[in-house]
Amino acid sequence: MDKPRIEAAVRELLLAIGEDPDREGLQETPRRVADMYAEIFAGLEEDPRRHLKIFTEQSDDEIVTVRDIPLYSMCEHHLLPFTGVAHVAYIPRDGQVIGLSKLARIVNSFARRPQLQERLTAQIADFLNDELHPRGLAVIIEAEHLCMTMRGARAAGARTQTSALRGLMKSDPRTRQETLSLLTARG
């Protein structure tokens, strides 16, 4: 991450919108934004494989779900945040299960880059499918996009849902229904 270049760009942006980057309240803003961008775009420099921790268990025919994994990302169209939750479910193959906390780390690894929610959902699903080789996999993301809330439609509270289904979660209607019921149930 080229922080000095980010700082220069932020200073130029402040000038372009008619602000004085040398006034007291803005003097440190370019540095703060550069530090923030290094944090929120850290996924660009991170290999999500570093979060893999796979265990072998005896049972491999039950659905494993982790719901409400918080995520924060930046819409690549407007560089405004979208925030929400990811839900992940999978049916292990040959007893191969992943550490539950690793699912949250993998979600955040992909979220910490300029994104589209649709792509983010597919990237998480494809990565887990390729690494775990589960019998079935589902990823659902629900998020609110500030590019819809603050500007344009100004549709505060509107939430976007995306899903990516692989294996049995996609091909078997009963498994699909059970999985979607588990992942979208409230309370």
C-alpha positions as CSV (number, residue, x, y, z in Angstrom):
1,M,0.0,0.0,0.0
2,D,1.5,3.3,-1.1
3,K,0.4,5.6,1.8
4,P,2.3,8.7,0.7
5,R,0.5,8.5,-2.7
6,I,-2.9,8.0,-0.9
7,E,-2.1,11.1,1.2
8,A,-1.3,13.2,-1.9
9,A,-4.5,12.0,-3.6
10,V,-6.6,12.9,-0.5
11,R,-5.0,16.3,-0.3
12,E,-5.8,16.8,-4.0
13,L,-9.3,15.7,-3.5
14,L,-9.8,18.1,-0.7
15,L,-8.6,20.9,-2.9
16,A,-10.8,19.8,-5.8
17,I,-14.0,20.0,-3.7
18,G,-13.0,23.5,-2.6
19,E,-11.6,22.7,0.9
20,D,-8.4,24.0,2.4
21,P,-6.3,20.9,3.4
22,D,-4.1,23.1,5.5
23,R,-6.9,24.3,7.9
24,E,-6.7,22.9,11.4
25,G,-9.4,20.2,11.1
26,L,-8.1,18.8,7.9
27,Q,-4.3,18.9,8.4
28,E,-4.1,15.2,9.5
29,T,-6.9,14.0,7.3
30,P,-4.7,12.7,4.4
31,R,-2.7,10.6,6.8
32,R,-5.8,9.3,8.6
33,V,-7.4,8.3,5.3
34,A,-4.2,6.6,4.2
35,D,-4.1,4.6,7.4
36,M,-7.7,3.8,7.1
37,Y,-7.3,2.6,3.5
38,A,-4.4,0.4,4.5
39,E,-6.7,-1.3,7.0
40,I,-9.9,-1.6,5.0
41,F,-8.2,-2.7,1.8
42,A,-5.8,-5.1,3.6
43,G,-7.5,-8.0,1.7
44,L,-5.7,-6.9,-1.5
45,E,-2.4,-8.0,0.0
46,E,-3.7,-11.0,2.0
47,D,-3.9,-14.6,0.8
48,P,-7.1,-16.1,2.4
49,R,-5.4,-19.5,2.4
50,R,-3.5,-18.4,5.5
51,H,-6.7,-18.7,7.4
52,L,-7.3,-22.4,6.5
53,K,-7.4,-24.8,9.4
54,I,-8.9,-28.1,8.4
55,F,-9.7,-30.9,10.8
56,T,-10.9,-34.5,10.2
57,E,-14.0,-35.5,12.0
58,Q,-16.0,-38.8,11.9
59,S,-19.4,-37.4,10.8
60,D,-19.7,-35.8,7.4
61,D,-23.3,-35.9,6.5
62,E,-24.7,-33.0,8.6
63,I,-24.9,-29.4,7.6
64,V,-22.5,-27.0,9.4
65,T,-23.7,-23.4,9.6
66,V,-22.2,-20.1,10.8
67,R,-24.6,-17.2,10.6
68,D,-24.3,-13.5,11.1
69,I,-20.6,-13.1,10.3
70,P,-20.2,-9.3,10.3
71,L,-18.7,-7.8,7.2
72,Y,-17.6,-4.4,6.1
73,S,-16.5,-3.7,2.5
74,M,-16.2,-0.9,0.0
75,C,-18.3,-0.6,-3.1
76,E,-15.9,-0.4,-6.0
77,H,-18.3,1.9,-7.9
78,H,-18.4,4.8,-5.4
79,L,-15.8,3.8,-2.8
80,L,-18.6,4.0,-0.1
81,P,-19.0,1.2,2.5
82,F,-21.5,-1.6,2.5
83,T,-22.0,-3.4,5.7
84,G,-23.9,-6.5,6.7
85,V,-23.6,-10.2,7.5
86,A,-22.5,-13.3,5.8
87,H,-24.1,-16.8,6.4
88,V,-22.1,-19.9,5.5
89,A,-23.3,-23.5,5.4
90,Y,-21.6,-26.6,4.1
91,I,-21.8,-30.4,4.2
92,P,-18.3,-31.8,4.8
93,R,-16.8,-34.5,2.6
94,D,-14.7,-37.2,4.1
95,G,-14.9,-35.6,7.5
96,Q,-13.0,-32.5,6.4
97,V,-14.2,-29.5,8.5
98,I,-12.8,-26.1,8.9
99,G,-12.3,-24.2,12.2
100,L,-15.4,-22.1,12.6
101,S,-13.5,-18.8,13.4
102,K,-11.7,-19.3,10.1
103,L,-14.9,-18.8,8.2
104,A,-15.2,-15.3,9.6
105,R,-11.5,-14.6,8.8
106,I,-12.0,-15.8,5.2
107,V,-15.1,-13.7,4.7
108,N,-13.2,-10.6,5.9
109,S,-10.2,-11.4,3.8
110,F,-12.4,-11.1,0.7
111,A,-14.4,-8.2,2.0
112,R,-11.4,-6.0,2.6
113,R,-10.9,-5.0,-1.0
114,P,-13.0,-2.9,-3.4
115,Q,-15.9,-5.1,-4.1
116,L,-19.3,-5.8,-5.5
117,Q,-21.6,-7.8,-3.2
118,E,-22.4,-10.3,-5.9
119,R,-18.7,-11.0,-6.6
120,L,-17.9,-11.1,-2.9
121,T,-20.5,-13.8,-2.3
122,A,-19.2,-15.9,-5.3
123,Q,-15.5,-15.5,-4.3
124,I,-16.2,-16.8,-0.8
125,A,-18.2,-19.7,-2.1
126,D,-15.7,-20.6,-4.8
127,F,-12.7,-20.4,-2.4
128,L,-14.4,-22.6,0.2
129,N,-15.6,-25.0,-2.4
130,D,-12.1,-25.3,-3.9
131,E,-10.3,-25.7,-0.6
132,L,-12.8,-27.9,1.4
133,H,-14.3,-29.9,-1.4
134,P,-17.6,-30.1,0.5
135,R,-20.6,-32.1,-0.6
136,G,-22.6,-28.9,-0.6
137,L,-22.0,-25.2,0.2
138,A,-24.0,-22.1,0.5
139,V,-23.0,-18.5,1.1
140,I,-25.6,-15.8,1.7
141,I,-24.7,-12.1,2.2
142,E,-27.2,-9.5,3.4
143,A,-25.9,-5.9,3.3
144,E,-26.8,-2.2,3.3
145,H,-25.0,-0.1,0.7
146,L,-24.2,3.5,1.6
147,C,-24.1,4.3,-2.1
148,M,-27.9,3.6,-2.1
149,T,-28.5,5.2,1.4
150,M,-26.5,8.5,1.1
151,R,-26.9,9.3,-2.5
152,G,-28.9,8.3,-5.6
153,A,-32.0,6.5,-4.5
154,R,-31.5,7.5,-0.8
155,A,-33.2,4.2,0.1
156,A,-32.1,4.1,3.8
157,G,-32.6,0.6,5.3
158,A,-32.8,-1.2,1.9
159,R,-30.8,-4.5,2.2
160,T,-29.4,-6.5,-0.7
161,Q,-29.2,-10.3,-0.5
162,T,-27.0,-12.4,-2.6
163,S,-26.4,-16.1,-2.6
164,A,-24.0,-18.6,-4.0
165,L,-24.8,-22.3,-3.9
166,R,-22.5,-25.2,-4.8
167,G,-22.9,-29.0,-4.9
168,L,-25.9,-30.5,-3.0
169,M,-27.0,-27.1,-1.9
170,K,-27.7,-26.3,-5.5
171,S,-28.6,-29.6,-7.1
172,D,-30.8,-31.2,-4.4
173,P,-34.0,-29.4,-3.7
174,R,-34.6,-30.8,-0.2
175,T,-31.0,-30.0,0.9
176,R,-31.3,-26.5,-0.6
177,Q,-34.5,-25.8,1.2
178,E,-33.2,-27.1,4.6
179,T,-30.0,-25.0,4.1
180,L,-31.9,-21.8,3.2
181,S,-34.2,-22.3,6.1
182,L,-31.3,-22.6,8.5
183,L,-29.5,-19.6,7.1
184,T,-32.4,-17.2,6.8
185,A,-34.3,-18.1,10.0
186,R,-34.7,-15.2,12.4
187,G,-34.5,-15.5,16.2
